[in-house]
């Protein structure tokens, strides 16, 4: 799913083991950035690379209720939630 720069951001605390922290910190320094920015960009890249069809296939397989038709009101609410 391709996304533009989000207007709302969510905070999430993550735990990294010492080895991962050290390697990613070195990688961030080599790129002239900090660990937080490196992780944020990496995760955004992963999200941007996720195709809509891949996401839909997963949801259909794991969430049978996702195959139900929605009402006009539900569609409108969802589009508003996505800022479309």
C-alpha positions in Angstrom: 0.0 0.0 0.0 1.7 3.2 -1.1 1.4 6.1 1.3 2.4 9.7 1.4 3.9 11.4 4.4 1.4 10.8 7.3 -0.1 13.7 9.1 -0.7 11.6 12.2 2.0 9.6 13.8 1.7 6.7 16.3 4.3 6.0 19.0 5.4 2.5 19.8 8.1 1.5 22.3 10.2 -1.4 20.9 12.8 -3.6 22.6 16.0 -4.4 20.7 18.5 -7.0 21.9 22.1 -5.6 22.4 23.5 -7.1 19.2 20.7 -5.6 17.1 21.0 -2.3 18.8 24.7 -2.1 18.2 24.6 -3.2 14.5 21.8 -0.8 13.7 23.4 2.1 15.6 26.6 1.6 13.5 24.6 1.4 10.3 22.8 4.6 11.2 26.1 6.4 12.0 27.5 5.2 8.7 24.5 6.8 6.9 24.9 10.0 8.9 21.7 9.6 10.8 20.5 8.3 14.2 19.0 5.0 15.1 15.4 6.2 15.5 15.4 7.8 12.0 17.0 4.7 10.4 14.3 2.5 12.0 11.5 4.8 11.0 12.7 5.0 7.4 13.2 1.3 7.2 9.7 0.6 8.5 8.1 3.2 6.2 9.9 1.5 3.3 8.5 -1.9 4.3 5.0 -0.4 4.5 5.3 1.4 1.2 6.5 -1.8 -0.5 3.5 -3.8 0.7 1.2 -4.1 -2.3 -2.5 -3.7 -1.9 -3.2 -7.1 -3.5 -0.9 -8.8 -1.0 -2.6 -7.1 1.9 -6.1 -8.0 0.5 -5.1 -11.6 0.0 -3.9 -11.9 3.6 -7.1 -10.3 5.0 -9.4 -12.5 2.9 -7.5 -15.6 4.1 -7.4 -14.7 7.8 -10.5 -12.5 8.2 -13.7 -14.1 6.7 -15.8 -11.2 7.9 -13.8 -9.1 5.5 -15.7 -10.7 2.6 -19.0 -9.1 3.7 -20.3 -6.2 1.6 -20.3 -2.9 3.5 -23.0 -0.3 3.6 -22.7 3.1 2.1 -22.3 4.6 5.6 -19.5 2.2 6.4 -17.7 3.0 3.2 -18.0 6.7 3.8 -16.7 6.3 7.4 -13.8 4.3 6.2 -12.9 6.8 3.4 -13.1 9.6 6.0 -10.8 7.6 8.3 -8.3 7.3 5.4 -8.7 11.0 4.6 -9.8 10.2 1.0 
